[in-house]
Amino acid sequence: MDNLNNEKDKIDIDQNNINIYESKGPINYLIGSITSFMLSLGSFFISKKIAIYFATHKPSNSTEIVQSISSSLNTLIVGLSFLATFSFGFIGLGLFIVFIRSFFLKKS
C-alpha cells in the first residue's frame, strides 16, 4: 500500500502533458489506402455480378405495379452496390494522396 502513496507512482493528469493518440505515420496511410482499394476492387466484382444478374433475369410478373416495384428495387440494389464501390475507391485515393503528402510535411 505504501507504493500507491509514493510520489513517484502518482500520475500527473494534465491535459497538456497527456498524449493519448499517437501520430499517424505514412505507413498507416498506405495500409489504409491499400485496404480501401482492395475493398473497392472486391465491391466492383460483386457489383458487376449483381448488375449482370439483374440484366439477365427480368421480372416475370404480370401486374404492372409489381413490375414497377421490382424494377425500382433492382435499380436501388445495383446503385447502392456501385456507390459502395466508388466510395471505397475515393477513400483509397484520398488516403494515397495523404500518404504522398506526408513526405512533404515537417513534423513540429
N, C-alpha and C positions, 0 to 999 in steps of 0.2 A: 504494500500500500504506500510505502514511502516513495516508491518510484513514480507514482501517479502525481504526487505533490511536488516533485522535484522541478526546479525552474527549467532545466534542460529539456524535459519531456513535454512541457506545455507548448501548445500550438498557437502561434500568433495568427489570429483571424483578422487580417487587414485586407480590405478589398484591393489595395494597390499591390500587395505582395503575392496574392493568390493567382496562379496561372493554371486554371482548370483545363483549358483546351490547349493542346499542343498545336503549334503552327503546322499547317499542311504543306508538304513539300511537293516538288514536281512529280515524284513517283506516284503520289496519291492521285494527282490529276490524270496521269497516264493510265493508271489501273482503272479509274472510273470511266475514262473515255473508251478504253478497250471493252470494258464490261457493257457499256451502253451501246457501242457499235455491235457487239455480239447479240445483245437483246434485240436490237433493231433488225439485224440480219435474220434471226430466228422468227421474229414477228413478221417480217416480209414474206418468208416462205409460207407461214401459216395463213397470212392474208391472201396470198396468191392462190393457195389451195381452196380457201373459203370462196373467193371470187369465182374460181373455175367451177366449183361445186354448184353454186347458185346459178351460174350461167347455163350449165348443162341440165339442171333439174328445175324445170319451170313448175310453178304451182299448177296442180291439176284440179282446181276447184271450179265448179260451175257457177257459183254465186259470185257476183261482181264485187260485193263488199268484202268477201273473204279473200278474193284475189288481190284487192287493193291493200288490205291489211298485211297479207303475206309479202307482197311486193315492198311495202314500206318497211317491214321488219328485216327483209333481206338487205335492203339498201342501208338500213341502220347498222346492221351487223358488219357488213363489208366496210362501211365508212368508219366505224369505230376501230376495226382491226387495222386499217391503213393509218388512222390517226395515231394509234399506238406505235406503229412502225416509224412514222416520221417524227413523232415526239422523241423516241429513243435516239433517232438519228441526229436530231438537232441538239439534244443534250450531249451526245458524244462529241459532236463538232464543237460545241461551246467549251467542253472540258479540255478538248485538244488545244483550242486556242488559248485557254488559261495555262495549259502546260507549256506552250511555247512562250507565252508572256512571262511566265515565272522565271525564265532565264534572264530576262532583261531588267527585272526589278531588283533594287538593292533592299536587303533586309535591314531595318533600323533597330 
